[in-house]
Amino acid sequence: MCRNIKTLFNFDPPVTGEEIRAASLQFVRKISGFTKPSKTNEVPFLAAVDEVAAVSARLLRSLETNAEPKNREAEAAKARARARVG
């Protein structure tokens, strides 16, 4: 999985549409190999981002868990600590 794509499920506060779109953009960039598509590929590239974002949002809304929601700040601090070590 792309390192820039973060887990979005079961957080407090819940994930935003912007976060879903950012992860979708990273996913499409990774599988297409384009950081920024050419003018010729821009329309299908952006359509793919929109589709991935829509599917991802539906998935996140449909998932269930009994686990307590994760705290965003605590998880971000853990990630920063791992980045310093690794």
N, CA, C and O atoms as CSV, one atom per row, in Angstrom:
chain,resi,resn,atom,element,x,y,z
A,1,MET,N,N,0.841,-1.176,0.000
A,1,MET,CA,C,0.000,0.000,0.000
A,1,MET,C,C,0.887,1.239,0.000
A,1,MET,O,O,1.994,1.230,0.537
A,2,CYS,N,N,0.395,2.268,-0.592
A,2,CYS,CA,C,1.122,3.536,-0.646
A,2,CYS,C,C,1.280,4.095,0.766
A,2,CYS,O,O,0.316,4.141,1.529
A,3,ARG,N,N,2.466,4.511,1.105
A,3,ARG,CA,C,2.733,5.019,2.452
A,3,ARG,C,C,1.912,6.251,2.791
A,3,ARG,O,O,1.626,6.495,3.964
A,4,ASN,N,N,1.529,7.034,1.790
A,4,ASN,CA,C,0.794,8.270,2.040
A,4,ASN,C,C,-0.696,8.044,2.256
A,4,ASN,O,O,-1.409,8.967,2.648
A,5,ILE,N,N,-1.171,6.841,2.008
A,5,ILE,CA,C,-2.580,6.555,2.229
A,5,ILE,C,C,-2.728,6.047,3.653
A,5,ILE,O,O,-2.164,5.015,4.017
A,6,LYS,N,N,-3.486,6.775,4.451
A,6,LYS,CA,C,-3.656,6.461,5.862
A,6,LYS,C,C,-5.004,5.795,6.100
A,6,LYS,O,O,-5.948,5.973,5.330
A,7,THR,N,N,-5.075,5.025,7.180
A,7,THR,CA,C,-6.343,4.426,7.594
A,7,THR,C,C,-7.327,5.553,7.908
A,7,THR,O,O,-6.977,6.523,8.580
A,8,LEU,N,N,-8.556,5.416,7.419
A,8,LEU,CA,C,-9.565,6.449,7.612
A,8,LEU,C,C,-10.750,5.979,8.441
A,8,LEU,O,O,-11.630,6.776,8.768
A,9,PHE,N,N,-10.786,4.712,8.782
A,9,PHE,CA,C,-11.935,4.147,9.488
A,9,PHE,C,C,-11.775,4.247,11.000
A,9,PHE,O,O,-10.684,4.063,11.540
A,10,ASN,N,N,-12.870,4.539,11.662
A,10,ASN,CA,C,-13.006,4.499,13.113
A,10,ASN,C,C,-12.155,5.548,13.823
A,10,ASN,O,O,-11.382,5.229,14.727
A,11,PHE,N,N,-12.306,6.790,13.405
A,11,PHE,CA,C,-11.621,7.894,14.066
A,11,PHE,C,C,-12.629,8.855,14.668
A,11,PHE,O,O,-13.766,8.962,14.209
A,12,ASP,N,N,-12.193,9.544,15.695
A,12,ASP,CA,C,-12.989,10.585,16.306
A,12,ASP,C,C,-12.163,11.857,16.272
A,12,ASP,O,O,-11.109,11.887,16.906
A,13,PRO,N,N,-12.564,12.898,15.581
A,13,PRO,CA,C,-13.783,12.999,14.785
A,13,PRO,C,C,-13.692,12.168,13.510
A,13,PRO,O,O,-12.601,11.824,13.053
A,14,PRO,N,N,-14.868,11.848,12.937
A,14,PRO,CA,C,-14.900,11.010,11.734
A,14,PRO,C,C,-14.164,11.639,10.549
A,14,PRO,O,O,-13.914,12.844,10.511
A,15,VAL,N,N,-13.837,10.806,9.613
A,15,VAL,CA,C,-13.137,11.223,8.401
A,15,VAL,C,C,-13.975,12.252,7.638
A,15,VAL,O,O,-15.206,12.229,7.678
A,16,THR,N,N,-13.286,13.144,6.951
A,16,THR,CA,C,-13.971,14.155,6.140
A,16,THR,C,C,-13.909,13.762,4.665
A,16,THR,O,O,-13.112,12.913,4.267
A,17,GLY,N,N,-14.753,14.387,3.876
A,17,GLY,CA,C,-14.724,14.172,2.429
A,17,GLY,C,C,-13.386,14.560,1.821
A,17,GLY,O,O,-12.921,13.927,0.873
A,18,GLU,N,N,-12.768,15.604,2.369
A,18,GLU,CA,C,-11.453,16.032,1.874
A,18,GLU,C,C,-10.397,14.966,2.113
A,18,GLU,O,O,-9.539,14.737,1.260
A,19,GLU,N,N,-10.453,14.310,3.271
A,19,GLU,CA,C,-9.484,13.255,3.578
A,19,GLU,C,C,-9.683,12.048,2.672
A,19,GLU,O,O,-8.717,11.428,2.227
A,20,ILE,N,N,-10.936,11.720,2.403
A,20,ILE,CA,C,-11.232,10.603,1.500
A,20,ILE,C,C,-10.723,10.935,0.099
A,20,ILE,O,O,-10.114,10.092,-0.558
A,21,ARG,N,N,-10.968,12.145,-0.350
A,21,ARG,CA,C,-10.504,12.546,-1.688
A,21,ARG,C,C,-8.978,12.545,-1.764
A,21,ARG,O,O,-8.419,12.113,-2.772
A,22,ALA,N,N,-8.300,13.014,-0.731
A,22,ALA,CA,C,-6.832,13.028,-0.730
A,22,ALA,C,C,-6.281,11.600,-0.823
A,22,ALA,O,O,-5.328,11.349,-1.560
A,23,ALA,N,N,-6.874,10.676,-0.082
A,23,ALA,CA,C,-6.423,9.286,-0.139
A,23,ALA,C,C,-6.718,8.697,-1.520
A,23,ALA,O,O,-5.914,7.935,-2.056
A,24,SER,N,N,-7.859,9.046,-2.087
A,24,SER,CA,C,-8.226,8.561,-3.415
A,24,SER,C,C,-7.268,9.087,-4.473
A,24,SER,O,O,-6.877,8.352,-5.380
A,25,LEU,N,N,-6.891,10.342,-4.363
A,25,LEU,CA,C,-5.929,10.937,-5.282
A,25,LEU,C,C,-4.593,10.205,-5.190
A,25,LEU,O,O,-3.985,9.908,-6.218
A,26,GLN,N,N,-4.131,9.912,-3.989
A,26,GLN,CA,C,-2.876,9.186,-3.812
A,26,GLN,C,C,-2.956,7.793,-4.434
A,26,GLN,O,O,-2.008,7.331,-5.069
A,27,PHE,N,N,-4.099,7.130,-4.245
A,27,PHE,CA,C,-4.286,5.798,-4.809
A,27,PHE,C,C,-4.222,5.829,-6.333
A,27,PHE,O,O,-3.526,5.019,-6.946
A,28,VAL,N,N,-4.944,6.759,-6.940
A,28,VAL,CA,C,-4.963,6.860,-8.405
A,28,VAL,C,C,-3.587,7.254,-8.929
A,28,VAL,O,O,-3.155,6.752,-9.966
A,29,ARG,N,N,-2.907,8.130,-8.235
A,29,ARG,CA,C,-1.538,8.482,-8.630
A,29,ARG,C,C,-0.647,7.246,-8.613
A,29,ARG,O,O,0.137,7.021,-9.535
A,30,LYS,N,N,-0.774,6.450,-7.561
A,30,LYS,CA,C,0.074,5.271,-7.412
A,30,LYS,C,C,-0.189,4.261,-8.534
A,30,LYS,O,O,0.753,3.773,-9.160
A,31,ILE,N,N,-1.449,3.948,-8.788
A,31,ILE,CA,C,-1.713,2.901,-9.783
A,31,ILE,C,C,-1.542,3.387,-11.219
A,31,ILE,O,O,-1.282,2.585,-12.116
A,32,SER,N,N,-1.687,4.694,-11.445
A,32,SER,CA,C,-1.516,5.208,-12.811
A,32,SER,C,C,-0.057,5.540,-13.120
A,32,SER,O,O,0.358,5.534,-14.279
A,33,GLY,N,N,0.708,5.826,-12.080
A,33,GLY,CA,C,2.085,6.247,-12.290
A,33,GLY,C,C,2.213,7.724,-12.598
A,33,GLY,O,O,3.310,8.198,-12.897
A,34,PHE,N,N,1.109,8.465,-12.533
A,34,PHE,CA,C,1.123,9.903,-12.809
A,34,PHE,C,C,1.015,10.693,-11.517
A,34,PHE,O,O,0.124,10.443,-10.706
A,35,THR,N,N,1.911,11.637,-11.322
A,35,THR,CA,C,1.734,12.586,-10.238
A,35,THR,C,C,0.737,13.643,-10.688
A,35,THR,O,O,-0.165,14.037,-9.949
A,36,LYS,N,N,0.930,14.088,-11.919
A,36,LYS,CA,C,0.010,15.038,-12.554
A,36,LYS,C,C,-0.172,14.538,-13.979
A,36,LYS,O,O,0.785,14.496,-14.752
A,37,PRO,N,N,-1.398,14.158,-14.329
A,37,PRO,CA,C,-1.612,13.621,-15.674
A,37,PRO,C,C,-1.489,14.693,-16.753
A,37,PRO,O,O,-1.634,15.888,-16.491
A,38,SER,N,N,-1.220,14.233,-17.966
A,38,SER,CA,C,-1.190,15.147,-19.108
A,38,SER,C,C,-2.608,15.653,-19.372
A,38,SER,O,O,-3.580,15.114,-18.843
A,39,LYS,N,N,-2.708,16.685,-20.190
A,39,LYS,CA,C,-4.039,17.203,-20.555
A,39,LYS,C,C,-4.901,16.099,-21.159
A,39,LYS,O,O,-6.106,16.047,-20.912
A,40,THR,N,N,-4.295,15.222,-21.946
A,40,THR,CA,C,-5.026,14.124,-22.584
A,40,THR,C,C,-5.618,13.176,-21.554
A,40,THR,O,O,-6.722,12.665,-21.741
A,41,ASN,N,N,-4.891,12.938,-20.464
A,41,ASN,CA,C,-5.333,11.978,-19.452
A,41,ASN,C,C,-6.011,12.613,-18.243
A,41,ASN,O,O,-6.446,11.903,-17.336
A,42,GLU,N,N,-6.106,13.921,-18.222
A,42,GLU,CA,C,-6.644,14.612,-17.043
A,42,GLU,C,C,-8.093,14.236,-16.730
A,42,GLU,O,O,-8.422,13.987,-15.570
A,43,VAL,N,N,-8.955,14.189,-17.730
A,43,VAL,CA,C,-10.370,13.884,-17.495
A,43,VAL,C,C,-10.552,12.470,-16.942
A,43,VAL,O,O,-11.229,12.310,-15.927
A,44,PRO,N,N,-9.975,11.437,-17.565
A,44,PRO,CA,C,-10.155,10.099,-16.979
A,44,PRO,C,C,-9.475,9.950,-15.619
A,44,PRO,O,O,-9.966,9.218,-14.759
A,45,PHE,N,N,-8.354,10.634,-15.420
A,45,PHE,CA,C,-7.652,10.594,-14.141
A,45,PHE,C,C,-8.542,11.158,-13.032
A,45,PHE,O,O,-8.722,10.524,-11.993
A,46,LEU,N,N,-9.096,12.351,-13.257
A,46,LEU,CA,C,-9.953,12.977,-12.250
A,46,LEU,C,C,-11.257,12.206,-12.051
A,46,LEU,O,O,-11.789,12.160,-10.942
A,47,ALA,N,N,-11.769,11.606,-13.114
A,47,ALA,CA,C,-12.971,10.768,-12.984
A,47,ALA,C,C,-12.676,9.562,-12.101
A,47,ALA,O,O,-13.512,9.159,-11.293
A,48,ALA,N,N,-11.493,8.989,-12.258
A,48,ALA,CA,C,-11.100,7.852,-11.423
A,48,ALA,C,C,-10.987,8.271,-9.960
A,48,ALA,O,O,-11.409,7.535,-9.068
A,49,VAL,N,N,-10.428,9.437,-9.714
A,49,VAL,CA,C,-10.326,9.936,-8.333
A,49,VAL,C,C,-11.722,10.081,-7.738
A,49,VAL,O,O,-11.953,9.676,-6.599
A,50,ASP,N,N,-12.649,10.653,-8.494
A,50,ASP,CA,C,-14.025,10.822,-8.012
A,50,ASP,C,C,-14.686,9.477,-7.717
A,50,ASP,O,O,-15.360,9.323,-6.698
A,51,GLU,N,N,-14.493,8.507,-8.606
A,51,GLU,CA,C,-15.092,7.193,-8.411
A,51,GLU,C,C,-14.508,6.477,-7.203
A,51,GLU,O,O,-15.246,5.888,-6.412
A,52,VAL,N,N,-13.194,6.523,-7.054
A,52,VAL,CA,C,-12.544,5.886,-5.907
A,52,VAL,C,C,-13.015,6.558,-4.615
A,52,VAL,O,O,-13.260,5.874,-3.621
A,53,ALA,N,N,-13.142,7.868,-4.615
A,53,ALA,CA,C,-13.605,8.591,-3.431
A,53,ALA,C,C,-15.038,8.192,-3.079
A,53,ALA,O,O,-15.354,7.996,-1.905
A,54,ALA,N,N,-15.897,8.073,-4.075
A,54,ALA,CA,C,-17.290,7.697,-3.823
A,54,ALA,C,C,-17.382,6.288,-3.248
A,54,ALA,O,O,-18.107,6.054,-2.282
A,55,VAL,N,N,-16.654,5.360,-3.837
A,55,VAL,CA,C,-16.665,3.979,-3.344
A,55,VAL,C,C,-16.081,3.922,-1.929
A,55,VAL,O,O,-16.598,3.211,-1.067
A,56,SER,N,N,-15.018,4.664,-1.701
A,56,SER,CA,C,-14.383,4.679,-0.382
A,56,SER,C,C,-15.327,5.241,0.680
A,56,SER,O,O,-15.414,4.704,1.784
A,57,ALA,N,N,-16.024,6.309,0.350
A,57,ALA,CA,C,-16.977,6.899,1.291
A,57,ALA,C,C,-18.091,5.911,1.623
A,57,ALA,O,O,-18.483,5.790,2.784
A,58,ARG,N,N,-18.608,5.201,0.612
A,58,ARG,CA,C,-19.647,4.196,0.872
A,58,ARG,C,C,-19.110,3.085,1.759
A,58,ARG,O,O,-19.786,2.634,2.683
A,59,LEU,N,N,-17.898,2.651,1.476
A,59,LEU,CA,C,-17.288,1.604,2.292
A,59,LEU,C,C,-17.157,2.053,3.741
A,59,LEU,O,O,-17.557,1.327,4.651
A,60,LEU,N,N,-16.609,3.227,3.964
A,60,LEU,CA,C,-16.405,3.711,5.324
A,60,LEU,C,C,-17.725,3.882,6.077
A,60,LEU,O,O,-17.789,3.629,7.280
A,61,ARG,N,N,-18.773,4.307,5.380
A,61,ARG,CA,C,-20.093,4.445,6.019
A,61,ARG,C,C,-20.689,3.089,6.385
A,61,ARG,O,O,-21.446,2.987,7.350
A,62,SER,N,N,-20.357,2.055,5.627
A,62,SER,CA,C,-20.975,0.749,5.850
A,62,SER,C,C,-20.238,-0.119,6.869
A,62,SER,O,O,-20.806,-1.083,7.382
A,63,LEU,N,N,-18.986,0.208,7.166
A,63,LEU,CA,C,-18.210,-0.603,8.100
A,63,LEU,C,C,-18.704,-0.423,9.526
A,63,LEU,O,O,-19.170,0.650,9.910
A,64,GLU,N,N,-18.594,-1.493,10.301
A,64,GLU,CA,C,-18.995,-1.469,11.702
A,64,GLU,C,C,-17.868,-2.028,12.552
A,64,GLU,O,O,-17.088,-2.866,12.102
A,65,THR,N,N,-17.796,-1.552,13.782
A,65,THR,CA,C,-16.812,-2.066,14.720
A,65,THR,C,C,-17.312,-1.867,16.137
A,65,THR,O,O,-18.116,-0.975,16.406
A,66,ASN,N,N,-16.830,-2.707,17.040
A,66,ASN,CA,C,-17.122,-2.542,18.456
A,66,ASN,C,C,-15.987,-1.798,19.157
A,66,ASN,O,O,-16.106,-1.440,20.329
A,67,ALA,N,N,-14.901,-1.569,18.446
A,67,ALA,CA,C,-13.746,-0.884,19.025
A,67,ALA,C,C,-14.056,0.593,19.249
A,67,ALA,O,O,-14.844,1.201,18.524
A,68,GLU,N,N,-13.428,1.139,20.253
A,68,GLU,CA,C,-13.548,2.574,20.509
A,68,GLU,C,C,-12.897,3.336,19.363
A,68,GLU,O,O,-11.886,2.887,18.824
A,69,PRO,N,N,-13.458,4.481,18.982
A,69,PRO,CA,C,-12.818,5.289,17.934
A,69,PRO,C,C,-11.418,5.716,18.361
A,69,PRO,O,O,-11.159,6.000,19.531
A,70,LYS,N,N,-10.525,5.750,17.375
A,70,LYS,CA,C,-9.146,6.188,17.631
A,70,LYS,C,C,-9.093,7.713,17.659
A,70,LYS,O,O,-9.800,8.391,16.913
A,71,ASN,N,N,-8.256,8.222,18.520
A,71,ASN,CA,C,-8.054,9.656,18.628
A,71,ASN,C,C,-7.076,10.095,17.549
A,71,ASN,O,O,-5.967,9.565,17.464
A,72,ARG,N,N,-7.467,11.038,16.740
A,72,ARG,CA,C,-6.621,11.489,15.630
A,72,ARG,C,C,-5.263,12.012,16.090
A,72,ARG,O,O,-4.228,11.672,15.517
A,73,GLU,N,N,-5.280,12.831,17.117
A,73,GLU,CA,C,-4.026,13.428,17.579
A,73,GLU,C,C,-3.085,12.372,18.141
A,73,GLU,O,O,-1.881,12.416,17.887
A,74,ALA,N,N,-3.622,11.426,18.899
A,74,ALA,CA,C,-2.784,10.369,19.463
A,74,ALA,C,C,-2.186,9.504,18.358
A,74,ALA,O,O,-1.013,9.135,18.424
A,75,GLU,N,N,-2.981,9.181,17.349
A,75,GLU,CA,C,-2.486,8.367,16.227
A,75,GLU,C,C,-1.435,9.126,15.421
A,75,GLU,O,O,-0.452,8.537,14.972
A,76,ALA,N,N,-1.637,10.423,15.237
A,76,ALA,CA,C,-0.657,11.242,14.511
A,76,ALA,C,C,0.658,11.306,15.280
A,76,ALA,O,O,1.734,11.259,14.683
A,77,ALA,N,N,0.571,11.413,16.602
A,77,ALA,CA,C,1.789,11.445,17.425
A,77,ALA,C,C,2.538,10.123,17.320
A,77,ALA,O,O,3.767,10.113,17.242
A,78,LYS,N,N,1.812,9.006,17.318
A,78,LYS,CA,C,2.448,7.693,17.160
A,78,LYS,C,C,3.154,7.592,15.809
A,78,LYS,O,O,4.269,7.077,15.718
A,79,ALA,N,N,2.500,8.085,14.769
A,79,ALA,CA,C,3.084,8.033,13.422
A,79,ALA,C,C,4.353,8.885,13.354
A,79,ALA,O,O,5.345,8.482,12.746
A,80,ARG,N,N,4.317,10.057,13.978
A,80,ARG,CA,C,5.513,10.911,13.990
A,80,ARG,C,C,6.656,10.223,14.736
A,80,ARG,O,O,7.810,10.303,14.316
A,81,ALA,N,N,6.336,9.551,15.835
A,81,ALA,CA,C,7.370,8.838,16.614
A,81,ALA,C,C,7.963,7.701,15.783
A,81,ALA,O,O,9.175,7.488,15.803
A,82,ARG,N,N,7.123,6.975,15.058
A,82,ARG,CA,C,7.622,5.885,14.199
A,82,ARG,C,C,8.507,6.433,13.097
A,82,ARG,O,O,9.515,5.820,12.746
A,83,ALA,N,N,8.139,7.581,12.547
A,83,ALA,CA,C,8.927,8.187,11.462
A,83,ALA,C,C,10.310,8.617,11.964
A,83,ALA,O,O,11.297,8.515,11.236
A,84,ARG,N,N,10.374,9.087,13.182
A,84,ARG,CA,C,11.665,9.503,13.751
A,84,ARG,C,C,12.581,8.304,13.972
A,84,ARG,O,O,13.792,8.390,13.771
A,85,VAL,N,N,11.990,7.185,14.386
A,85,VAL,CA,C,12.775,5.982,14.657
A,85,VAL,C,C,13.226,5.322,13.363
A,85,VAL,O,O,14.377,4.904,13.238
A,86,GLY,N,N,12.307,5.230,12.394
A,86,GLY,CA,C,12.575,4.497,11.158
A,86,GLY,C,C,13.213,5.330,10.139
A,86,GLY,O,O,13.501,4.851,9.043
